[in-house]
Amino acid sequence: MELGNIGVSEEQIEILDIATNFCRDKSPIDKVRELMASDIGFDRVIWQEMADLGWLAISIPEEYEGIGLSLSEVVPIAEQMGRHLMASPYISSTIAAQAVLIAGSEEQKSKYLPMIAAGSIATLALSESNGDWDLRNIESLAELKDGVYHLNGRKQFCLWADNAEIILVSVLINNKPKLAIIEKSNIPEYALRRESIIDETKRSYSFDLSHITIDRNAILAADNDTATFTHIELGAALLQSAEMCGGSQSVIDYTIEYLKTRKQFGKVIGEYQALKHPTVDSYVRYEKARSHLYSAAHNYNDQGVGEIAVRMAKASSDGSYSNAADRAVQFHGGFGFTHDCDAGLHRRAAIFHASQFGDAAWHRSKLSDLLFS
């Protein structure tokens, strides 16, 4: 199979310029740390500004009050958000919209996509205690009784669920994987419980589905569950790759600045080869990962090639971010292991990203099947 090329569209260039300035100005590190200690974890005013800029509408078709572009044009935004550790439900809302777009009925798309485009928060509840990255390995159930579906099970890692207007939940219906839409008004107060996760710039919740009932029209209509869940997985992996590439760039810049100013034994420590060479290696890995990222964005909609490119991007960006953040922590010495060192925030973000939608090793195993079987 011939692999796709790398390319950047005019729209991506324009969006990158806007996103670079916006995320830099709206998410300085002091703001990041302030939101980490807040109750909701993100700034509602900034969220509305993002909605007003049309960012939530980018990958939603025009007939549903969107802009009509694709996830490829969302990549520059996700990259800059990762670069500045910007806390918001943007990625979860964007992927939830993609799930509705590919699996929803016309009625469901007409109802929910304009809501998300206008700024309503949406998220996904796909992970369970089995820890399987195969989204079709579902234990939660939906059983039809007296004309309504009764749900049972528990989901984990539901990002920003406490502020979500809609949550898309994966369930088994007659042993077939399906997606269901649960609106906020239908979620009991006890159902959401905040989880302690390693990345403190995000908010994660477990979701108890017991005693929740939904109407028949809350089940997404798609018959091909494999295509639906693959689309969600690859979309999430693409945007996570963008976040991790942005984070890699940031933590490398942070490290270089320290190496240029810190002195030891009368010399700037950046002059020592033991620190200089690994930093160059981190930068090379970052450039490779970013090339994979924009190749994945360019080829995302090409059948076969798009999946290969996305999995390459996720594996490469995972390795790049983990390596750069790890080197940054160590090169900062004892300070690097404290909570006050910004490198630690990136290291924890890298660990959390690796735990969601497959780490580098998992995506490489998928690539072996795609490329050599």
C-alpha positions in Angstrom: 0.0 0.0 0.0 1.4 3.4 -1.0 1.5 5.8 2.0 0.1 9.3 1.6 1.9 12.5 1.4 2.2 15.4 3.8 0.4 18.6 3.1 -0.9 21.7 4.8 -4.0 23.6 3.6 -4.5 27.3 3.5 -7.2 26.9 6.1 -4.8 25.1 8.5 -2.3 27.9 8.1 -4.8 30.6 8.9 -6.2 28.7 11.8 -2.7 27.9 13.2 -1.9 31.6 13.2 -5.1 32.5 15.1 -4.8 29.6 17.5 -1.2 30.3 18.3 -2.0 33.8 19.5 -5.2 32.9 21.2 -3.8 30.0 23.2 -0.7 31.9 24.1 -2.6 34.9 25.4 -5.5 33.0 27.1 -3.5 30.1 28.6 -0.2 31.4 30.2 1.2 29.0 32.7 -0.1 31.0 35.7 -3.6 30.6 34.3 -3.0 26.9 33.8 -2.1 26.5 37.5 -5.0 28.6 38.6 -7.5 26.5 36.7 -5.9 23.3 38.1 -7.0 24.4 41.6 -10.5 25.6 40.5 -13.7 23.6 40.8 -14.6 23.2 37.1 -11.1 23.2 35.7 -11.6 25.6 32.7 -12.7 29.2 32.1 -16.2 29.6 30.9 -15.5 33.0 29.4 -12.7 31.7 27.3 -14.9 28.7 26.3 -17.5 31.1 25.0 -14.8 33.1 23.1 -13.8 29.8 21.4 -17.4 29.2 20.4 -17.7 32.7 19.1 -14.6 32.2 17.0 -16.4 29.2 15.4 -13.9 26.6 16.6 -16.6 24.2 17.7 -18.3 24.4 14.3 -15.2 23.8 12.2 -15.7 20.1 11.5 -19.6 20.3 11.5 -21.3 20.5 8.1 -22.9 23.7 7.1 -26.4 22.2 7.0 -26.1 21.7 10.8 -24.9 25.3 11.4 -21.2 24.4 11.1 -18.4 25.7 9.0 -18.1 22.6 6.9 -14.4 21.8 7.1 -12.9 18.6 8.6 -10.9 17.3 11.6 -7.8 18.2 9.6 -8.5 21.9 10.2 -9.0 21.2 14.0 -5.4 19.9 14.2 -3.7 23.3 14.5 -6.0 24.3 17.3 -5.4 21.1 19.3 -1.7 21.5 18.7 -1.6 24.9 20.2 -3.9 23.9 23.1 -1.4 21.1 23.9 1.5 23.6 23.6 0.0 25.8 26.3 -1.7 23.1 28.4 -5.0 24.9 27.7 -7.8 23.4 29.8 -11.2 23.1 28.0 -13.7 20.5 26.8 -12.9 21.4 23.2 -11.4 18.0 22.1 -14.2 15.9 23.8 -16.9 18.1 22.3 -15.4 17.9 18.8 -15.1 14.1 18.9 -18.6 13.8 20.3 -19.8 15.8 17.4 -18.0 13.5 15.0 -19.7 10.5 16.7 -23.2 12.1 16.2 -22.2 13.0 12.6 -21.2 9.5 11.6 -23.8 7.5 13.6 -26.7 9.7 14.2 -30.0 9.8 12.4 -31.0 13.0 10.5 -33.2 14.0 13.5 -30.4 13.4 16.0 -27.9 15.4 13.8 -30.3 18.2 13.4 -30.9 18.5 17.1 -27.4 18.0 18.6 -24.9 19.2 16.1 -26.1 22.9 16.1 -26.0 22.8 19.9 -22.4 21.7 19.9 -21.5 24.2 17.2 -23.0 27.0 19.3 -21.0 26.1 22.4 -22.8 23.3 24.3 -20.3 21.0 25.9 -20.4 17.3 24.9 -18.3 14.4 25.9 -17.8 10.6 25.5 -18.2 7.8 28.0 -16.5 4.8 26.4 -13.9 3.4 28.9 -14.7 0.7 31.4 -12.9 -1.1 34.1 -11.6 -3.8 31.7 -9.2 -1.1 30.4 -9.4 -2.4 26.8 -8.6 0.2 24.1 -10.8 -1.7 21.8 -13.9 0.5 22.0 -16.2 -2.4 21.0 -15.3 -4.4 24.1 -18.3 -3.1 26.1 -19.7 -4.4 29.4 -22.4 -1.7 30.0 -25.9 -2.8 28.9 -29.1 -1.2 27.6 -32.2 -3.4 27.9 -35.5 -2.5 26.4 -38.4 -2.7 28.9 -41.8 -1.1 28.6 -40.8 1.0 25.6 -37.6 2.5 27.2 -34.0 1.5 27.5 -32.7 0.8 31.0 -29.0 1.2 31.4 -26.6 -0.6 33.6 -22.8 -0.4 34.1 -20.1 2.1 34.9 -17.9 4.2 32.7 -14.5 5.8 33.5 -12.5 8.7 32.2 -15.5 10.8 31.1 -13.7 14.1 30.6 -15.6 17.3 31.6 -18.8 15.2 32.2 -20.0 17.4 35.0 -20.4 20.4 32.7 -21.5 18.4 29.6 -25.0 19.0 28.1 -24.8 15.7 26.4 -22.8 12.5 27.0 -22.4 9.8 24.3 -22.3 6.4 26.0 -21.3 3.1 24.5 -23.6 0.2 25.5 -24.5 -3.3 24.4 -28.0 -3.8 23.0 -28.7 -7.4 22.2 -24.9 -8.0 22.3 -24.3 -5.4 19.6 -22.2 -2.3 20.4 -24.2 0.9 20.2 -23.9 4.6 21.1 -26.6 6.3 23.2 -27.1 10.0 23.9 -27.8 11.0 27.4 -28.8 14.6 28.1 -27.8 16.4 31.3 -31.4 16.6 32.5 -31.5 12.8 32.5 -28.4 12.3 34.7 -28.9 11.9 38.4 -26.7 13.9 40.7 -25.1 10.8 42.2 -24.2 9.3 38.8 -21.0 11.4 38.3 -18.1 11.1 40.7 -14.8 12.9 40.1 -11.8 10.7 39.5 -8.2 11.5 40.5 -6.1 11.4 37.4 -2.4 12.1 36.8 -3.1 15.1 34.5 -4.5 17.8 36.7 -5.2 20.1 33.8 -8.2 17.9 33.0 -11.4 16.9 34.9 -12.4 13.2 34.7 -15.4 11.5 36.1 -16.8 8.0 36.5 -20.3 7.6 35.3 -22.7 5.2 37.0 -25.4 4.2 34.5 -27.5 2.4 36.9 -31.2 3.5 37.1 -30.8 5.7 34.0 -33.5 5.3 31.4 -33.6 6.7 27.9 -36.0 6.8 25.0 -35.6 4.7 21.8 -34.7 7.9 19.9 -31.6 8.3 22.1 -29.9 5.4 20.5 -27.7 6.4 17.6 -29.0 4.8 14.4 -25.8 3.5 12.7 -25.9 -0.2 11.8 -22.1 -0.5 11.2 -20.7 -0.3 14.7 -17.2 -1.2 13.5 -17.0 1.9 11.3 -18.5 4.1 14.0 -16.1 3.2 16.7 -13.1 3.2 14.4 -14.0 6.7 13.3 -14.2 7.8 16.9 -10.9 6.1 17.8 -9.0 7.6 14.9 -10.5 11.1 15.3 -9.5 11.1 19.0 -6.0 9.7 18.2 -5.5 12.4 15.6 -6.3 15.3 17.9 -4.4 13.7 20.8 -1.4 13.5 18.5 -1.7 17.2 17.9 -1.9 18.0 21.6 1.2 15.9 22.3 3.2 17.5 19.4 2.3 20.9 20.8 3.3 19.8 24.3 6.6 18.4 23.0 7.4 21.8 21.4 6.6 23.6 24.6 8.6 21.4 26.9 11.6 21.5 24.6 11.5 25.3 24.5 11.2 25.3 28.3 14.3 23.0 28.6 16.4 25.0 26.2 15.7 28.2 28.1 16.9 26.6 31.3 20.0 25.1 29.7 20.9 28.6 28.4 20.6 30.3 31.8 21.6 27.7 34.5 25.2 27.6 35.4 27.2 24.9 37.1 30.9 24.8 37.8 31.3 28.1 36.1 29.7 27.1 32.8 26.2 27.3 31.3 25.0 23.7 31.6 23.8 23.7 28.0 27.4 23.5 26.9 27.8 20.0 28.4 27.3 17.3 25.8 25.5 15.1 28.2 22.7 17.6 28.2 23.1 19.1 24.7 22.9 15.9 22.7 19.8 14.5 24.3 18.0 17.8 23.8 18.9 17.7 20.1 17.6 14.1 20.0 14.3 15.3 21.6 14.0 18.0 19.0 14.6 15.6 16.1 11.9 13.2 17.5 9.5 16.2 17.8 10.1 17.2 14.2 9.4 13.6 13.0 6.3 13.4 15.1 5.0 16.7 13.8 5.6 15.5 10.2 3.6 12.4 11.0 0.9 14.6 12.5 0.4 16.7 9.4 0.7 13.7 7.2 -2.2 12.2 9.2 -4.2 15.3 8.9 -3.6 15.5 5.2 -4.6 11.9 4.6 -7.2 11.5 7.3 -10.1 11.0 4.9 -8.3 8.6 2.6 -9.5 5.1 3.2 -6.8 2.8 4.5 -4.0 5.3 4.2 -5.7 7.6 6.7 -5.7 5.0 9.4 -2.1 4.1 8.9 -1.1 7.7 9.0 -3.1 8.4 12.2 -1.7 5.4 14.0 1.9 6.4 13.0 1.2 9.9 14.3 -0.1 8.7 17.6 2.8 6.3 18.2 5.4 8.9 17.1 3.9 11.8 19.2 3.5 9.6 22.2 7.2 8.7 22.1 8.3 12.3 21.4 6.2 13.9 24.2 7.2 11.3 26.8 10.9 11.6 25.9 11.0 15.4 25.8 9.1 15.8 29.1 11.2 13.1 30.8 14.5 14.7 29.8 13.1 18.1 30.9 12.3 16.8 34.4 15.7 15.2 34.8 17.7 18.2 33.4 16.1 20.5 35.9 17.6 18.5 38.7 15.9 18.3 42.0 13.6 21.2 41.1 12.4 19.1 38.1 10.7 16.7 40.5 8.8 19.3 42.3 5.2 20.5 41.6 6.5 24.0 40.8 8.4 22.8 37.7 6.3 23.1 34.6 8.1 20.1 33.0 6.3 17.9 35.4 2.9 19.1 34.1 3.9 18.0 30.6 5.2 14.7 31.8 1.9 13.9 33.5 0.0 15.1 30.5 2.1 12.7 28.3 1.3 9.8 30.6 -2.5 10.5 30.5 -2.5 10.9 26.7 -0.8 7.5 26.4 -3.5 5.9 28.6 -6.3 7.1 26.3 -7.2 5.5 22.9 -4.0 3.4 22.8 -0.4 4.0 23.6 2.5 3.9 21.2 3.0 0.1 21.5 -0.7 -0.6 20.9 -0.8 1.5 17.8 2.4 -0.1 16.5 0.8 -3.5 16.9 -2.2 -2.2 14.9 0.2 -0.9 12.2 1.9 -4.3 11.9 -1.4 -5.8 11.0 -2.2 -3.0 8.5 1.2 -3.0 6.8 2.3 -6.6 6.8 -0.7 -8.8 6.9 
